[in-house]
Amino acid sequence: MDLPVDEWKSYILQKWSLLPKSIQVTISTAKTLNDLFLHSSPLLQPEDEMFLKRLSGGYLVGKDPDASLFYREKGNKKFQEKDYMGATVLYSKGVSHSGPNSTDISLCYANRSAALFHLGQYETCLKDIVRAQTHGYPERLQPKLLLRKAECLVTLGRPQEASQTISDLESNFAAKPTLSASQFQILQRTLCRVKVKVHEKENLPEVFPEALTKTFEAVALREENEQIPSASSSVSLHRDPLKGRCLVATKDILPGELLVKEDAFVSVLNPGEMPPRRHGLESKWDIQVTNGDLHCHRCLRRTLAPVPCDGCSYAKYCSQECMQQAWDRYHGVECSLGALLLTLGVFCHVALRSALLARFEDVGKVIKKLCGEMSNQGICLPESEDPAQILKYDLRGEGEKKDKAVETPIPGCDINGKYERNYNAVFHLLPHTENHSPEHKFLCALSVSALCRQLEAAGLQAFTTDLKPTKLKAAETPVLCAELNVWGVAMLRHMLQLQCNAQAITTIQHTGSKENLITDTQQVRLATALFPVVSLLNHSCSPNTSVSFIGTIATIRASQLIRRGQEIFHCYGPHESRMGVAERRQKLRSQYFFDCDCPPCERERQRPSAGPGREAFRCHRCRALLQGDDVLSCGVPACMESVSRDLLVSRLQDLQRQVGAAQKRLRDGRLGETGSLPLSFELIELAIQLLLGCQSDAESFLSADHSVVGEIEDTLAQAYAALGDWEKSATHLQESLRVVEVHHGPSSVEMGHELFKLAQVFFNGCAIPEALNTIQKAEKVLLVHYGPWNDEIQELQKMKSCLLDLLPIPGGPQE
C-alpha cells in the first residue's frame, strides 16, 4: 500500500539485478539525491513504462455508464431488502462512475436520497435532491422527488418551505399531467398526508436546531507557542547532539494537557484492498466497501453521501467545497494519473502531492536553493556523520550575495528561528539517503521518474500553471518554471523521507452492527500524512504522550506527569506492552535506522534472564510458569515437567484458529438479516460452547495474563451480551479488563476502551452503582488520551445522566 504494487517492485528488483556491476556501484555510491536521480532516471526504458501501464490498467478509475447502471441496480436490490445503508453505498459508487449532467448521475442521486430518507439523514437527503435536479433529473419523475423534499422539510421543522414545495408540486401536476391514473392517485394520497403534517407543524412554534458549540475547533491550545505555532507553550524545540531535534517540557505538564494540535501538511487516503480488474460484469466492478467509499479524500471526514470528482471515479469528497479545494490545490493534476498513483503506492502519491502543495507557499527561496544546488550537483542537503553539524542554506533575497549564508541551529526553522507547518519544514525532514538499501533507492527513483514522464506526456505543466497571482510574487515565478527534473529530485527526497517520517492517521471503527448494544471497535489506518511538528517527537517504547486524530488534525496529549526539562516522547509503533526488547529494537533499526536506548529497552537488556513474561506457557500439572529456550521446564522442584517450545507454539496456533472460528460464528449469529432469529441465537450459543472449550484449553497451558486468554474472555462477554445475559457478560469482561491492565497499564488508552465496554454492559444490565463507578473510571482514562469531545466520552456522559435520573432522591416523600 505504501510502496508500489508487488509486480512493479519485483520487476524493478529484477531490472536492478541485471544491471552491469559498474552502474550498480555508481548508483549505490551516489553522494546526493540529484546524482541518484540523474543516474537512475535514464535507465527507465519504454518497455518498462509499457509494463507499468499494463499494471495501471487493472484499476478502474474512469467514468463508465455501464458501471453506473450496475451499481444502481445492485443498490435497488438492497433498497428492496430494506438494507438502506448498503443501498446508500452502492448508489454512491454509481454516482462516482457517472459523468456530470447525465441522466445516470441524476438517477443515482435521487435513489440515494430515498435511502438517506429512510436512514433519517434528512439534511443530506435534501442535498441529494438538489443534486439530482441540478444534473437533469427526468421531468416525469420530479413529483416523487418533490414529495420526498416536502417530507424532509416537515420533519426538520421547516413548514413554510414545505408548503412552497407542495405548491410547486401541485403546479407541476396541473401543467404537465404525465402520470398514469394509478400513479396519480398514490401521489395524491401521499400529498394529502404531507399537507396534514405541514398544517400540524405550522400550528407549533418553529424550533431551530441548537448551534453546535462543542466542535473540535473549540479544542484549542491553552497558550500557543511563539516558536512552534502548532504546539503549546509548555514545550520548546531543542537540538540534541546525538538524537537531533526534540521537544522538551518548559514546565511541569499534567496528564491530559494538550501539547500539539496540528493539521497535516499533506495527507493521502489509504485506498485499502482494491482487487485487480477481471472479466465479467459481476467481477469487473467491485461491491466491497473501503475507506475510500466512506471518507472525504481531502479532509477525511466520514460521509454517507460523497460528491465525486467530475473527471474520475476514484476521488470522492464530503462536499462541493472540499472537491473544489482539492481540485485547485492538487487533484487537477492528479486526476488523470489516478490508476498510475494507485500502482506506484501511497508514498509516491504523498511525494507528488507535497510538491504540488509547495506551489502555494512562499517557497521561492527554498526552490531557488534547490535549483542552485542542482547546477552544482548537490540537490541534497549534506547529511553529515556529525549530527550536531549546523546546516547552512541561503534564505536571503535575490539581491544578496551567496556568501551571506545564515547558520540555522535547527533545520526547518526560518531565519527568525520559527518552526512552522510549511514546506520548508517538510523539506528539511531527513531522507536518510545513506541508510536505505541501493535496491530501495533505485525502486523509488524509477517510480518517480515514471511519474514525471507521465506528467510530461500528458502535457501537465504541474508546477508552472494554475497558480493564482496572489499566491506567489512575480519575481519568484521563473523559479517555479524549472524543469520537471528539479521536482523529480524533490519528490524522490519526499519518498525517502516517508519511511521515517510518515504518520498513519488512524480512526476507531465500529466492526459490529450499529444495533449492537455493546460497542465492538478496532483501530484502522485511514490515511498517510506528514506532520512537521509531530515529526519532531522522538520515540520511546513507553511514551509519555498519546496521539489521536479527528480528520487530518493530530492532537498530542500528555499521558502522564511530565516534569520540566523532560523530553516529550511518542511511540513509533513498537511498544513495550506489545513485544519484547529484541523484536522492538530490530523493527526500529530496520525502519527508522536507530538503536533504541529508551528506559524500557535498557531495563530489559540489563535483565535478560528475568524469567517468563506475560505471554508465558505454564505447566499443565502444577500450573507454574515454564522457563527455558527450546525446551521449557517447570521451576517447581517436586514437578520438573519439561516440554518442547515448538509443541506449545503449535498448540497455541491451533487454539487461535479455534477462537477465530468461534468469533466468525458469533459475527454470523449477530447478523439478524442473514436468517431467522432462532438460527441467529443457535449460532451464538454454538460460539459460546466453542469459546468455553477454548477457555478450558487455554487454562491448561497458558499463563493467566496471556493475551489470548484476554481475547477469549472479551469474545465471551460479547456473546453473552448478544443474548442479553448482562451478568455473565460483565464477569467475562472484567477478566478481559484484568489482562488488558497487565499488558497496557491502568491508565492506557486500551484500558479506557475496555472500561467503556464494561460501562455499557452494566448500563444495559441496570446495575446502576457498578455502571456509575465504571463510567467514572472510563472517563478519567479517556479524557487524558482524547479530551472531552471524544465520541466515547460523550456517550459515557449520556449514560451517566440517564442513570442519575433513575436514582431515588434522598429525603424524598415517603408513602
N, C-alpha and C positions, 0 to 999 in steps of 0.2 A: 504493500500500500504506500509506504513512504518512498521506497525505491522503485525503479521501473519493474514492469512485469517480468516474471521469471524467464520467459522466452527471449526477451531482449537482453537480460543480464547474461544468460548462457551464451547467446550469440556474440556479445562483445567480449566475454571472457575467452571464448574460443579464438576470436579475432586477435586478442592480445597474445595468446599462446603461440600464434602463427607468425607474429611479427619478428623480424630479424633481431638478434640479441642487441645489436648496436642501437636500434631505435628504442627498444625497451629500456636500455640504460639511459638514453637521452631523456626520456620521459620521466623515469624514476628519479633522476638526479636534477630535475628542473628546479632552479633556485626560487623561481617566482611563479605565481599563478598565470602571469602573462606568458612565460615560457611554456608552461604546461599546456595552456590553451593553444598557443601557436604551433606547438609540435604535434598536438593530438588532432586538432580540427581538420587538417588536410587529409588525414587518414580515413575520414568518413567518405566512403565511395557511394556512387549511385545505387549499386546493388544493396548496400546497407540501408539506404533510405527507402528502397522499394520493400525490403523486408519489414522495416518499421511501419511503412504504410499499410502492408497486409495485416500486421498485428492491430493497428489502429482501426482497421475496418471491422473489427469484431465488436466495436462499441457503437450502438445506435444512438446518436446524439442529435440527429437532424429531425426536421418535421416530417411527418408521414400520415396522410389522411387515413390510410388503412389501419395504422396503429390506433388512431383516434377512435375509429369505429369499433375496433376490437375491445379497447378499454371501456368504451361507453356501454357496450353490450354486456361485458362482464360486470360492470357497475350496476346495470339494470337488474341482473340476476341477484346480486347481493341486496339490492333495494327490495326486491320482491320477498326475499328471505328475512326482511327486517333487520339485516346487518347494515345499519346506516353508516357506521364508522368505516367498514370495509368498502362500502359503495363510495363514500367520500374520497377515499384514497385512490380508487380506480378511476373515478371521474377526473381527479386531479391529474392522473397520468394521461388521460385523454386530452385534457386541456393542454398539457405540455407538448403533446405531439401535433396539436392543431395549429395551423397558420393563423395569424391575426386577421380579423374582419372576415371570418369564414363562418358558414353555417355550422361546421363541425365544432368550432370552439364555442359558439353561442349555445348549442345544444348541451355540450358538456358543462358549461357554467350553469345553465338552467337546471339540469339534473342534479348538479352538486348542490344548488340552492335548496332543492327539495330535501336532500339527505341532511343538510345542515339544519333545516327547519325541524326535522324530526329529532335531531340531537339537541335542540334548544339553543342553537347558536344563531340567534335572530339577527343580530347586527351584521355578522358575517354573511348570513343568508341575503340580507338586503344588498350588500356589496356585490354579491354574485349575480343578483337580479339585474343590477345596473350594468354589470359587465356583459351579461348576456344580451341586454338591449343595445349596448354600445357596439357589440360585434355583429349586429344584424340578426337578432333572434326572429324567426319567421312570424309574420303578421298573424297568421291563423292560430298560432299558439299563444299569442300575447295575453288573452283573458286568464289563462291558468296562472301565468306569471304575476299579473296584476293582483289576482286574488291572494296569492301567497304573500305578496308585498303588503297588502292591506292587513292580513292576519298578523304578520310580523309587527307592523306598526301598532296594532291594537295591543298585542302582548307586551310591547315595550312602553306602553302608556303614552302613545302619541296619536290621540284620536283625531285631531284636526287633519294631520297628514293622511291618516287612513280614510277619512271622509273624502278628501280630494282624490285619492287613488280610486275610490269607489265611483266617484263622479266620472273620472276618466274612463273607467271600465264600462259604465253604462253608456257613455257617449260612443265608445268603441262598438258596443253591441248594436246601437241604433244605426251607426254609419256603415258598418261592414258586417252584416249578418252572415258570417262564413261557417258557423257551426251547424251540425245536424240538430234535429229536434231533440233527440235524447241527450246529446251533449249540452245543449242549451238549458234543458231542464235541470240537469245536475249542477251546472254552474249557477243557475238562478237560486237553487236551494242553498248552495254554499254561500252565495252572495247575501241572501236574507239572514243567514246565521251570523255572518260577519257584521252586517248592519246592526243587528241586535247588540253584539259585543261593543261596537263603536258607541251606540247610544248609552250603554251602561257606563262606559269609560268617561263619556262626556259629562255625566252627572256626578262624577267623582273629581275631587281636586287632583290635578295632574302632579305626579310625583317624578322628580328628576333624580337620576342616579347620583349617589354621593361621589364627590371627587376622590380620585384615587390618590390619597396623600401618602400612603405607605409604599412608595415606589422605591426602586433600587437607587434612583438618583438621590434619595434622601440619605442614603448611607454614604456619608462623606468623611473625609479625614478630619480629625479634630482641628489640626493646625497643619497646613501644607508646608512641605519642606522647600525652602528657598533654593537649595542646591539641586534637589530632585523633586520636581513638581508633582510626580505621581506617588510620592512617599510621604509618610508622616514626619513631623519634626522630631519624633522620638528616635530617628535613626540618622546616621550620617554615612557618607561614602568615603571609604578608605582604600589604600592600596597596600597589600601585604607583599613583602619581598618574595615570598615563596608561593602564596596562593593567588596572587593577583588582586583584582578588585573585590571588595566585600562591603556589606552593610553592617554597621556596629551601633549598638544602643547608646544613645546620648543621655539616657536616664533609666531608672527602673521602669520596666514595662510589665503591666499586669496581664494575666491570661484573658484573651478575648479582645485585646486592643487591636484596632485596625492599623496596620503598618504600611500597607501598599494597596492602592486601588488604581489599576492600570488597564486602559483599553489596549488591545493588541495593536501593534503597528501593522501587522498583516496576519490574516488567518485564511485558511482554506478548509472547507468542509471535507471530511473524510468520506469518500464515496461508498464505503462498505463493499461487500462482495457483489461485483457486477459480473454475471455469467457471460461467457463468450457467445457470440452470435451463432445460432443454429438454424436449421431449415424447418419449415412448417409453422403455421400461424400460432399454434399453441406454445411452441418453444421459442419462436423468434422474439416475441415480446414478453418480458418477464413481469409477473404479477406480484413478486415478493416486495415487501415494504422495507426501504432502507432509510437511513438518516437523511439522505438527500431528498426523500419524498416528504419529510415531516419538519424540516428545519429550513429557515431562510439561508440562502447561500452567501448572504452578506453579513447580517447581524446575528445569525444562528438562532434567532427566536423560533420557538416551536410554533408551527402554524398548521391548521387543518385545511386551509384554503389558499394554497400558494398561487402566486401570479408568475407565469413562466416568462422567460426571455422570448422576445419576438423572433429571434433568429435560430435558437436551438431548443432541443427538448430536455437538455440536462439541467441548466441553471434555473432555479426557482427562488422566489422571493416572497416575503411576508406582505409586501405592499408595492404599489406602483412607485412610491418614493424610493424604497430600497433598490428596486430594479433600476431606476434611472441613475441613482448614485453609483451603483456597481458598473453600469454601462459607461458612464462618464470617466470613471477612475481606472478601470482595468478590463471590464468584460467586453468592451467594444473591440479590444484587441484579442482577448481570449476566445471569443465566441466561436470563430471558425476553426479554432485549434482544440476544441473540446476532446475529441477522440484521441488526439496525439498526447494531450496532457494526462488523460487517464492512463495511457500506456506508459508514459515516462514517470508517473508516480507523483505523489503529493509534494515531495521535496523539490522536484523540478518546477512544479506549479507555484509553490511558495516563492521560489527564487525568481521566477518571471514576474510574479505579482509585486514582489518587493521592489524590483527595478522599475516597474510601471508606476508604482506609488511615489517613487523618488522624483518623478517629473513634477509633482505638485508641491514640492517643497523648495525652499530657498537653498538648494544644494549645489548651486553652480560652482562654488569654490571646491567642494568635495569632488565633483565630477571633473573639474579642471585639473585637480591634482591627479585624478585617475588617468586622464588623457596625457598629462605631462609625464607621469611615470611610465606609461606605455611606450612613449617615444624613447625613454631611457631603459627600456626592457625591465621595468620594475614596477609592475602593477600592484604587487602585493606589498603591504606594509611589512617591514622587517620583523620576523619572528625570532628574536634573539634567544639564545640559550639562557641568557641572563634575564629572568623575569622582571627584574627591577629596572630594566632599561627604560628610559623615557622616550616615548615615540615623538618624532618631530614631523610636523606637517604644516604646510602653508595655509593659513586661514586669513591671509591679508587680501586686500583689494588688488585689482589688476595693475594699478599704477605702482604698487610697491615691489621692491626688489626681492629676488629669491633668497638672498642671504638673510632676510629678516624672518627667519623661522621662529615659531613660537614653541617653546618647550611646554608641553602639556603634561602635568604629573599624572593625570588619569585619562586614558584613552576614551574617546566618546564624548568628552566634555567639550563645551565651546570655549572660546577664548577667555571667558569670564569664569570658567570652572563649573558651569551649569550643565547638568546631565538631563537631557530631555528625551521624551519618547518620539524620536525622529530618525530620519535616515542616517544621519551622522552617527548616532548611537548604534544603529543596526550594522552599519558598515564596519564599525570597529569591534564587533564581536569576533573573537578569534576563529579562523577556519581550521586551525591545527593541521595545516597542509603537510607538515613533516611527519605527522603521526599516521595519516591514512595510508593504506596499502597502495602500491602502484596500480593494481588492478582496479581498485575502487575509484581512484582519481581518473583513470582512463575511462571508466564507465560514465562518470559524471561529466567529464569533458566532452565525450562524444554525444551524450544525451543533450547537453546544452548546445552543442554545435548543430545537431539535427533540428532543435527548436529554432535556432537562429536562421537556418536555411529555410525553414517553413515560413518564418516571418518575412524573409526576403522574397521567397517565391510568391507569397500571397500579396505582395505589394503593400504589406502593412508597415508603414513608417511609424512603428510603435512609439519611438522615443523622440519624435520630432513633430507630431501633429496632434490635433485635438486638445491643445492646451489653451486655456483661456488667457488672454493678455495679462490679467491681473495676477496670475499665478507666478509668473517669472518676469524678472526685469529684462528689458530689451537687450541690455549688454550681455546677458547670460545666454541668450538664445543660441548663438553659434556653438557654445559648449555642448549643448544638448543635440546638436546636429552631427555629432561624431559618428563614425562608422559603427555598425552593429557589433563589430568585434569588441569594442570597448565595453558594451553592455554584456556581451557574452562572457567576458572575463569577470565582470561584476556578478553575473548570475552564477558562474562557477564558484565564486567565493561564497555566495549565499548558500549554495547547495552543500558545500563542505561545512559551512558553519552549523547547518541544521542538526547534524548528528549530535553535537554537544549542546546546542542552544535552543532547539525546538522544544516547545512546551505543548503537551497534549491538553487540549481543552476537554474536560470531562463533564458529564452530567449524570444525575441519578435518574435512572429509567425504571418505570414500573414494568415488571416482567409478567405479572399475572393479569387477570381480568380486572376491569375497572370496578366490577361489582364485589370483588373480594373484600371482606371485612378487615382482613389483616394485610397490611402493605407488604408486597414482595418486590424488592428492588435490587438493582445491580448498577454498578458504576460502569458507564460505557464511554469510549473515546469518541468525541463528536467532531473535533477539528484539530488541525496542527497550526500552531501560531508562533510568532516571535514577539516576546515581551522584553524590550530592552532593560527595564528596571528589574523585573523578576529574574532576568538572566544574571544580575549582579550577585544573587544569593548563591553561596557555596553549599555543598552537600554535607549532610550528616545522616548517618544511619538511624539516628534518634533525634529528629529535628525539633526545634523549639517553636515552629510555626505550623499553621495549617492553611492550605490553599483551596479555594473554591471558586466557582465561575458562575456568572449569570451572563449568558450570551457571550460576547467577545471580551468581557471585562473580568479580570482576575482580581481577587481580593486575598490578601495575606494577613492573617491574624496570629497574634502570639498564642500558642497553645499551652504555655506555662510561664511562670515568672522568669523574666529575662533581666538580669542585673545590668546596671550601667557599665559600659565597656565591653560587654559580651557581644560576640558576633551573632548575627541573625542567620539561622540555617534553614534550609529547605531540603526535602528528601527527593533525590532524582529517580527514585524507584526502588532500589534495593534497601529494604528496611529491616532492622534487627528482629522485628516480630514475624517476618515472613521467610527469612533464610539465614543460614549460618554465615560466619565471617568469611570463610573461604569462597563461598559462592558469591557473596556480595562484592568482595574485592575483585574477583575475576570479572564480574559483569561491569563494574565501574571502570576497570582497566581497559576492557575491550571497547567500551562505547565512549568513555569520557577521558581516557588516557591519563589517569592518575591513580596512585595507590592511596586508598582511604586510610587515614590515621585518626578518625574521629574517636571519641572516648569508648563507645561500644566495641569498635573494632580492636582498639588497644587492649581493652579488658579481656575480650575473648581470646586474643592472641597470647596473652600472658598466662591464661589458664586453659590451655587446650584440652587437658585431661580432667575437666571438672565433672565428668560423668554424663549420663544421658540427658538429653534436653526434653523439651515439651513434646516432640514428635517421637518419643521413645517407644520401644516394644517392651512388653512385660512377660514375666514367666507365667505360663498357664497353670502351674501348680500352686506356687505360693504368692503370686501376683506382685512380686518385687520387680523392679525395673532391671532389664538386661543391659549388660555392658560389653564392649568389645568392638572389633572391626569386622572381619569376615565371618568369624564365629562369635556369637553372643552368648555370654554366660550369666547365670544368676549369681548375685552377690551374697546371697544368704548361705552361710556355711552348711546348714543342715540340708540344703536343697541341691545346689551345684548343678542345676539343669543347664544344658547348652543346646544351641540350635543355630543353623546356618542363617546368616542375614538374607541371603538370596531367597531362601524358602519363605521367610517372613515378608519380604518385599513382594513376592509373588502372591502371597495370601492377602496382603493389603490391596494390591491391584484388583484382585478378584472381588474383594469387599466393595471397593469403589465402583466397580461395574454393577454390582447388585444394588447399591444405593442409587446409582444413576437410573437403573431400570425402575426402581420404586418411585423415583421423582417423576419419571415420564408417566407412569400410571396415575400419579396424583394430578399432574397437569391435565391429562385427558379427562380425569374424573371431575375436575373443576370446570370443564367446558360444557355448560348446560346445553349449548346448541348442538353438540355433536351426537346426542342420543337422548333417550328418555331419562327422566330424573332418577328412577331406580338404578339404571345402569351406571349413572354417574356416582351414586353412593356405593355401588358394588366395587367400582374401581378404586375409590378412596379407601374402603375397608381393606381391599387387597393390598394397596400401597402400605397401609398401616401394618398389616401382618408381615409383609416383606421387611419393613423398617425395624420392627421389633426383633425379627430374626437377625438383622444386621447389627442391631444394638447388642444382642447377646453375644454374637461372634466377636464384635469389637472389644467387649469387656474381657474376653479371654486372652487377648494378645496385644492390645494397645493400651498405652498409658491413659489415665482418666482425662488428661489435658490434651490429648491428640486432637488435631483439627478435624479429622474425620468423625470423631465422637461428637464434636460440636455440631457438625453438619447434619448428622443423623438426628440429633435432638431438635435442631431447628426445623428440619423437614417434618418430624413427628408433630411438632407444635402447629405447623401449617395444616397438616392433615386433620388433626383434631379440631382446629378452628373451622375448617370447612364443614365439619359435621356439627358444629355448634357446641362442642364439648369444651367450654372455655376453661374449666378447672384443670383438665388434663393438658390442654394446650399451654396453660401458664406454667405447669410443673415442668414440662419439657423445655420450654423457652428459658426458664430460669437456669436449667442445666447448660443450655447453649450459651447463656449470658456468662456463666462461670468460666467456660472455656475461652470465650472472647476476651474476658478480663485478663486471664492468664497470658494470652498471646499479645494483646494490644495495650493493656493497661486500663485503669478505671476511668481515665479522662480522655480516652481515644475517641476519634470520630466513629470507629466501628462500634464501640460501646454505646455511643449515642443512638445510632440507628437501631441497635438491638433493644435498648431501653424503650425506644419509640414503639417498637412492635409489641413489647410486653405491656406498655400502657394501653395500646389498642385492645389487647386480649382482656385485661382487667376491666376496661371500659365496657366492652361488649358483654362481659360476664356480670356486669353490675356490681363488681367488687369495688365499692366506692373508696374506702380508705386506702386499699392497695393501689388503686388507679391513681389517686391524687399523689401518693407518695412517689410512685414511679414517674409520673408526669414531671414532678419537681426535679427528680434526678436527671431525666432526659433533657429537660430544658437547660439545666445547669451545664451539661456537657455540650449540647448542640449550639448553645449561644456562643461558647468560646470559639467554635470552629466556623460558624456561619453568620453570626449576628442575628438580629431579631426578625428579619424579613424572610427567613428560610421557610419553605412550604411546610416542613415537618413541625417547626416551632409554631407556626400559625395554627396548624391542626391540633397541636397539644393545647394551645390556649383555648380553642373552641371546646375541646373535650373537658378542660378544667371548668370553664364557665358553665357548661351543661351539668356537670357533676355537683358543682356548688349550689346550683338551683335545686338539686334533689335533696340536699342535706336538710334535716329538720332545723328550724330556727330555735336557738336556745332561749328558754324563758318564754316561749310562745303560749297561747291559750291552751288549756287542758280541759278535756271533757270529764 
